[in-house]
Amino acid sequence: MSEDTDALWVQQTLAGDQHAFGELVLRYERDVFNLAYRMLNDRGEAEDAAQEAFLRAYANLERYDPSRSFKTWVLSITSNHCIDRIRRRRLTWLSLEEPLPPHPALTSDTPSPEEATVAHEREVFVQGLLDELSPDYRLVVVLRYWYDLSYAEIAEMLDTTESAIKSRLFRARQALADQLESQSIPAFDPALEGS
Amino acid sequence: MVDDRSKFEQSMNSALDHELSEEELHALQEQVEESPAAADNWKRLRQVDALLRSLPLAVPADSLAGKVMAAIAAQQIAELARRRHGLGLALGLVAAALLTVPLLSALVLLLVSTITNPGTIAAILQGAAAVTSYVVDLVADLGRQLRSLASDTPALLALLTAVIPMSMLWGWLVWYLLGGSRLAGDKDVL
């Protein structure tokens, strides 16, 4: 259903209706921002990257293949842009400061202050773990866990094979597990501790 | 051995993706329990999996969609301005080309008519000769005036001959005392 409306909005945008593209932005801004944030670990930079990804999508909308999911297409643009940013960041790394931890209000499901604090600590912890991964591994983890994309979809997005994605994901998981070995896991949730 | 390890890793990966059947999961469990190191690794992998699954999507600022649409609008205005600028430039070039052809033709015609007309060439040459002769006369007259001044007042010439070297000497002395030689030396070094 949402893919039908996506296709319609794409057609309307191509016909000159800017409002239709606004609908697409509203529908996918959270997905695009989350991917940028998980990849870049900086809220401001993630917003810039998300905006740039949407601008690129708009500029290249004529190249979009309607047989593919718009969400996957826009996420693929975002991931390419984020990897470019990470490469540029490495080339022109001037700041010695650690990135600021995300704000506790980053997640929407935080009804009480205690839960907000726990969620914030978990957020920082996981983001710290992700930050240690190479961008290629990080991207696969984010696409698999936050978007629930299949190996085939991820492989299509990253222009590689399913077995390569499987292998990358396992190595990423193993690298994260190795990092856990050297760090004590905060007792966020009994389920995490006891499993 | 390597194949077994790879198969074991694949099984763990598939288990985390919920892709194993009950039997396969049971077999993996048994394999894990055989080695404390494998059991520890498996536990950490499941913790990583649970941690990653526990985080929701990060939420952007409310203004993100507005910013995107504003940037698109700004881009379109810039594109329109660029197109207008390009159109203006193209029209200007066409107009310039249209003007250049008649102007250039007129200039060529004028040059050709001038060159091919002996009367005009003679007038131009006569004008040039008159100007040259006037300048030569002026210089010769100036020389004559100077010569007559020197012969009429020889004291003035002698005074000038003495005053000029003296002024130069005094000038050099003042420059030297004010540190001019040092400044000149610095300039050389620089």
Chai-1 contact restraints between the chains, C-beta under 6 A:
chainA,res_idxA,chainB,res_idxB,connection_type,confidence,min_distance_angstrom,max_distance_angstrom,comment,restraint_id
A,G22,B,M69,contact,1.0,0.0,6.0,A-B,restraint_1
A,V25,B,A65,contact,1.0,0.0,6.0,A-B,restraint_2
A,V25,B,V68,contact,1.0,0.0,6.0,A-B,restraint_3
A,L26,B,A65,contact,1.0,0.0,6.0,A-B,restraint_4
A,E29,B,P60,contact,1.0,0.0,6.0,A-B,restraint_5
A,E29,B,L64,contact,1.0,0.0,6.0,A-B,restraint_6
A,E29,B,A65,contact,1.0,0.0,6.0,A-B,restraint_7
A,R30,B,L57,contact,1.0,0.0,6.0,A-B,restraint_8
A,F33,B,P60,contact,1.0,0.0,6.0,A-B,restraint_9
A,N34,B,L57,contact,1.0,0.0,6.0,A-B,restraint_10
A,N34,B,A58,contact,1.0,0.0,6.0,A-B,restraint_11
A,Y37,B,A58,contact,1.0,0.0,6.0,A-B,restraint_12
A,Q51,B,K67,contact,1.0,0.0,6.0,A-B,restraint_13
A,Q51,B,V68,contact,1.0,0.0,6.0,A-B,restraint_14
A,F54,B,V68,contact,1.0,0.0,6.0,A-B,restraint_15
A,L55,B,A71,contact,1.0,0.0,6.0,A-B,restraint_16
A,Y58,B,I72,contact,1.0,0.0,6.0,A-B,restraint_17
A,L106,B,A58,contact,1.0,0.0,6.0,A-B,restraint_18
A,T107,B,P56,contact,1.0,0.0,6.0,A-B,restraint_19
A,S108,B,V59,contact,1.0,0.0,6.0,A-B,restraint_20
A,D109,B,P56,contact,1.0,0.0,6.0,A-B,restraint_21
A,V126,B,L51,contact,1.0,0.0,6.0,A-B,restraint_22
A,V126,B,L55,contact,1.0,0.0,6.0,A-B,restraint_23
A,Y145,B,L52,contact,1.0,0.0,6.0,A-B,restraint_24
A,F170,B,E9,contact,1.0,0.0,6.0,A-B,restraint_25
A,F170,B,N13,contact,1.0,0.0,6.0,A-B,restraint_26
A,R173,B,L45,contact,1.0,0.0,6.0,A-B,restraint_27
A,R173,B,V48,contact,1.0,0.0,6.0,A-B,restraint_28
A,L176,B,V48,contact,1.0,0.0,6.0,A-B,restraint_29
A,A177,B,R44,contact,1.0,0.0,6.0,A-B,restraint_30
A,A177,B,L45,contact,1.0,0.0,6.0,A-B,restraint_31
A,A177,B,V48,contact,1.0,0.0,6.0,A-B,restraint_32
A,L180,B,R44,contact,1.0,0.0,6.0,A-B,restraint_33
A,L180,B,Q47,contact,1.0,0.0,6.0,A-B,restraint_34
A,L192,B,Q47,contact,1.0,0.0,6.0,A-B,restraint_35
A,L192,B,A50,contact,1.0,0.0,6.0,A-B,restraint_36
A,S195,B,R46,contact,1.0,0.0,6.0,A-B,restraint_37
A,S195,B,A50,contact,1.0,0.0,6.0,A-B,restraint_38
